[in-house]
């Protein structure tokens, strides 16, 4: 099987370069939003923006390459035609493209949120193990802690949603300018 494995004769350099451009556009926009909304310093917000965008891009391409062989022949043909020549053969494909764009937007939002939460949890500087005296806390203080965790979680969700929306809006505007 490995003997028949070859590099393709037609390589979608345009698609690869546009994905690179999209990541380069999304990183500063999302870093700015993380800096302003979550009050990170610029270096930390840039690190988080780079991390979540690169990981979500890798996850997205992995899902694409895993699901592409399962697509019907006509959809594959339309996809290849769009990636290589930037046009569609059938007019019904645009509806499918809009639906797919919404699915990709929300899937990317969920992946970026989960990646940011994972990064925030993995980079905590405080150890999880505390002394016995510190564990005994009044009930009121426990509820305050839970409510602040809820507020922080909501803040991260809205921040990631705003950052993802802004970066997708700019990318959509670039795609619209490209098509004209």
Residue, then its C-alpha position, 0 to 999 in steps of 0.5 A: x500500500x505504501x508503494x502506491x502512495x504519491x504526492x498529488x500532481x495538483x496541490x492546493x497551494x491557494x487553500x493552504x496559503x489562505x488558511x495560513x492567512x486566516x490564522x495570521x488574521x485571527x491571532x492578533x484579533x483574538x489576542x486583543x480581545x483576550x487582552x481587553x476582556x480577560x485582562x491578560x497581559x499582551x504576551x499571555x493573551x498572544x500565547x493563548x490566541x496562538x495556541x487555541x488557533x493552531x490547535x483548532x486549525x489542526x483539529x479542523x483539518x484532521x476532521x476534514x481529512x477524516x470526513x472527506x472520504x465519506x462524502x458523496x461523489x458530487x460533493x467531493x467534486x464541488x469541494x475540489x472544484x471550489x478549492x482549486x478553481x474557486x467556483x461551483x458547478x451546481x447552484x445548490x452547493x451554496x446552500x450547503x456551503x452556508x450550512x457548513x459554515x455555520x456548523x464550522x463556526x460553532x464547532x470552532x467556538x466550542x473547540x477554542x473554548x475547551x482549549x482555552x479552559x484546558x490551557x487555563x487549568x494546566x497553567x495554574x500556578x497554585x498547587x491543588x493540594x492544600x493544608x487541612x486548615x485551609x480546606x475548612x471554609x465557611x459555607x458562605x465563602x464556598x458559595x461565593x467561590x462557586x459564584x465567582x467560578x460561574x462568573x469567570x466561566x461565563x466571562x471566558x465563554x463570552x470572550x471566546x465567542x466575541x473573539x471567534x465572531x470578530x475573527x470570522x467576520x474579518x475572514x468572511x469579509x476577505x473571502x467576499x473581497x476575494x470572490x469579486 
